[in-house]
Amino acid sequence: MTAELQAAEGAAESRGTNCQMLLNRLGEITGIQDPSFLHAALKAANGDLTDAVNFLTEERVKEPGQEAVAVEPSDCEGSAVGKEQPTNVIDLTPDNKDDLQAVIALSFLESLEVQGVQRDANRAHKANAAENKNRSKRKRCEVWGENPKQNDWRRVDDWPVGMKNIGNTCWFSAVIQSLFQLPEFRRLVLSYSLPQSMLENCRSRSEKRNIAFMQELQCLFALMLGTHRKFVDPTASLELLKGAFKSADEQQQDVSEVTHKLLDWLEDAFQLSVNVNSPRDKSENPMVQLFYGTFLTEGVHEGKTFSKIETFGQYPLQVNGYRNLNECLEGAMIEGEIEPLPSDQSVKYGQERWFTKLPPVLTFELSRFEFNQSLGQPEKIHNKLEFPQIIYMDRYLYSSKEIIQRKREETRKLRKQIAILQQKLERYMKYGSGPSRFPLPDMLQYVLEFASTKLPLVVPSAQDPQMTPAQFPAECCGLNEPLQQNSVLGTESTENTDGTASTLINPPSQQELMSKPPQPSCLPTEMPECPAPRVVTEEEMSLVRTCLQRWRSEIEQDIQDLKDCITRINQSIGQMYGDPVLRQVPYRLHAVLVHEGQANAGHYWAYIYDQPRKSWLKYNDISVTESSWEEVERDSYGGLRNASAYCLMYINDKLSHFVADDADDAETGQFQKEVELLPPELQNYIQEDNWRLEQEVEEWEQEQSCKIPQIEPSTPSESQDFTSESGQDQSSGCEHSIRSLSSEHARIAKDQTAQAIANTADAYEKNGVEAALNEAFREEYSRLYLLAKETPTPHNDPRLQHVLIYFLRNTAPKQVVERTLLEQFADRNLSYDERSISIMQVARAKLKEIGPDDVNMEEYKKWHEDYSLFRKVSVYLLTGLELYQNRKYQEALTYLVYAYQSNTTLLMKGPNRGVDESLIALYRRKCLLKLNDMAAALFVSSAEADVLEGINILNELIIPCMHLIINNDISKDDLAAIEVMRNRWCSYLGQEDMDANLQMKLGELLPRLLDCSAEVIILKEPPKIRPNSPYDLCSRFAAVMESIHGAAPVIVK
């Protein structure tokens, strides 16, 4: 071969290899396996991988008249599996046939046009829905609302911080948290720096962007280490990342694609620092050293062997058809048969992959999304896939090739044996020649049961001498003539001792049975209740029973032997790789990235193993909570719900000191030590942010200090909003609010106070007004103290009767109790008679003698605020329960949700501060489920008004309430209810009988429904309802509690 031909062949070989790599990657991203579609899309995109993905997944239709031009793919860089090192690779790509490819491309575009015609009806609606521009192949979560509770934003000790969701960015939180919790990666980012000369000479736009991204990531990581906030804001980093995509404002990118882009940026940014000392040397790049490995591909095709080495970052694995991670890896490492066939036959294609170098951080990307060509949209694969906490990678290493090939051959032989045994077992378990087949032992048992069944013998009376032993009339059975003594069914008539006639059956001989033809059936009404043989002799019965029982025992033993053999072989296969020699390279599970929802809508979060705490933590946007391996399995394996893992991050367990924190480090000092090692500028950045947090909290507390939650005041003069207004003295406003609340509580209890005064008539007449006040004070305190000690019942809550019962049950300070009781007697509403007025005046004089040093007025105010809120919670709970029983679920839910939120604030101060939380949660959950059923039924009705009403219920009530529930410590019952509601809506995705317009609306709703973002939604407070007196409130409480246990609607006047 001449030098020119060799050069031409080398160029074609390189181009074909790159093309094949792009085709492989394109298939992994889109889920399309048809090579012709992939090749045509790549050509139509001029070799650009991103454009090809968009071309296959988005709704692009070729304009009529445009011609499909076949263009050779450009030599692009490889992706996660495709960064090729210089090796001697034999080209396996068939010769290019431009004409054929042009036809394939044209047919592909025409098929898209056909799908486009079906979508034209929806284009007008899409044009008007500009706010839905972020609908993507995989939608991410949205954020709507702000958390008003600044105090809830404080970080607790060294507990990891969450990350704010700024709109469809839960995926970013999951990825960044997984990387941040790798100490070596965290150290690399925080110590990243470039010489000033390189920064000044940086001309490339991409280099400037990568440097800016690294700087923002540094600030983000610094805050995640040292902030006092409960969560951080990643807006600056995300804006740079979003801006890298050509159509970021019009569509969202695939999560895997964006993650690859993020890692590529980090690699390029670190390469700039490497280039200072070792220009163009990627082996020195810390990102490559940490996350990238290599594998060798060996194989044979059309009689030619080939070999090539490739670099990988996130290793892609197919989920379909596999039960666990090891099966996925086996499937990815072996394709086809490697061994050549005899020379007179063609050679099969086959190849094997072997890892030649594993990175310290090994990431598996699970392909849980595939493109449905018939529907023209992606679909999620919900199959169950198990993965271990420790995986041994020895069986996939090139260094173990010889022993693994022997074991794979042994495994293949064992699997063939299992297949043969399964076929034999199948013949036993599905026996028969017709379409319906059954287990052979069961069939033998059925025959034995049939043969053992006896027809009931009916003894005919004298009036019915013609009745046969089998209950059949003679004429029905074809016996029109009288039976003779020697006939086949001959009978003898005998006389019993009582004179009645009886019939004795003469058993027919075997010869007679064989010679007698079958008799015709009787009428259906005269058939026996269960099938049974007409006549069977004892000899026959004995023979049949013996044979069937023996055969059944033999068959059952054969089946058990087959099952035992299959079990033993499976155990051998399971222990095939348990050799200690193949357990030298352990990788421990570090993080599991989870997606919940469908292909076009869902939410992302991460489970990360915390090495110092020796436990799993769940990172769900701003929420970071302790978890367990059982929860990880439930949410990550798939198969049960819409949630499943899409990315697994393992770390080399023998290099744990390189990528994970030392378990000996103290939990509380772990991050603080790293903060002290940060550069001064990052330490100052943390301090400034913490100072801003303190300022925000202080401002918020000042705004809230005079906001007193109240039940609707009775008079306009008392109806005040105690917000700090301009020009109003704040301290005087607060003091007025204290007097207003305590006076309100005194007014509520005035009937009880008046009764206490009435009981002091003798003391007043004999000893004067002050003695009467002392006696009334002492007697009322004793009465309330005894009531406070009573055990509450489901139908009675003494705290509703009087503010002091509430105080005493919650061990309020003595000064607060005494001042409150004194205010009861100082209430101006007690002006009934001379005695009441005199006692009121003395009580008011004593109140003036109590100075600031005697009672902490701030504490006094808070106790009265709590009681006011407690009464409000009780009223809202009772109102919600009444509305629920009268099937007014929308109104009921608002009251119950507000009651629950306010009650949570009270219960944080003590178990007796609020009402029964489980009761509110139960009926809140019931309301949600009822409303969800109502909204779903309205939505699928297709009537425009009903659809709109269903969407309003979902947006205004269900979704906000779900977010509030999720953002608190959610119970198992609430979580199960939310899953039921979500699954109801997810089940409508892709339904063929659902209107396309409804499918579009569903796509807009699901991100909000599935997004578990912890952003708090503020619900409008329901209409206020005021009880007239404690007696009315207690009576109402008793009536409602009795009704919910009796399940009967209640109406309280």
Salt bridges, closest charged atoms under 4 A:
GLU28 OE1 - ARG25 NH1 3.07
ASP51 OD1 - LYS246 NZ 2.80
GLU59 OE2 - ARG119 NE 3.80
GLU59 OE1 - LYS126 NZ 2.32
ASP120 OD1 - ARG123 NE 2.90
GLU146 OE2 - LYS164 NZ 3.55
GLU184 OE2 - ARG187 NH2 2.35
ASP254 OD1 - LYS137 NZ 3.16
ASP254 OD1 - ARG138 NH2 2.56
GLU267 OE1 - LYS83 NZ 3.23
GLU267 OE2 - LYS282 NZ 3.73
GLU298 OE1 - LYS401 NZ 2.69
GLU327 OE2 - ARG323 NH2 2.57
GLU330 OE2 - ARG395 NH2 3.06
GLU330 OE1 - ARG408 NE 3.44
GLU335 OE2 - ARG353 NH1 3.65
GLU339 OE2 - ARG412 NH2 3.95
GLU365 OE2 - ARG25 NH1 3.74
GLU365 OE1 - HIS260 NE2 3.13
GLU386 OE2 - LYS384 NZ 3.45
GLU409 OE1 - ARG412 NH2 2.97
GLU426 OE2 - LYS430 NZ 3.32
GLU554 OE2 - ARG550 NE 3.87
GLU556 OE2 - ARG552 NH1 3.15
GLU596 OE1 - ARG982 NH1 3.10
ASP610 OD2 - ARG613 NH1 3.02
GLU631 OE2 - LYS618 NZ 3.88
ASP635 OD1 - ARG634 NE 3.70
ASP635 OD1 - ARG641 NH2 2.06
ASP653 OD1 - ARG588 NE 3.32
ASP661 OD1 - ARG186 NH2 3.64
GLU667 OE1 - ARG613 NE 3.70
GLU674 OE2 - ARG186 NH2 2.61
ASP689 OD2 - ARG229 NE 3.07
ASP689 OD1 - ARG692 NH2 3.38
GLU694 OE2 - ARG154 NH1 2.91
GLU696 OE1 - ARG229 NH1 3.21
GLU735 OE2 - ARG739 NH1 3.37
GLU744 OE2 - ARG747 NH2 2.88
GLU744 OE2 - ARG1026 NH1 3.07
GLU770 OE2 - LYS846 NZ 3.43
GLU780 OE2 - ARG783 NH2 2.70
ASP797 OD2 - ARG799 NH2 2.78
GLU818 OE2 - LYS814 NZ 3.82
GLU823 OE2 - ARG819 NE 3.46
GLU858 OE2 - LYS861 NZ 3.32
GLU865 OE2 - LYS861 NZ 3.88
ASP866 OD1 - LYS909 NZ 2.90
ASP866 OD2 - ARG913 NH1 2.53
GLU882 OE2 - ARG1036 NE 2.96
ASP933 OD1 - ARG984 NH1 2.87
ASP974 OD2 - ARG924 NH2 3.06
ASP974 OD1 - ARG925 NH1 2.77
GLU979 OE2 - ARG641 NH1 3.25
GLU979 OE2 - ARG982 NH1 3.68
GLU1004 OE2 - HIS125 NE2 3.97
ASP1011 OD1 - HIS603 ND1 3.20
GLU1021 OE2 - LYS872 NZ 2.69
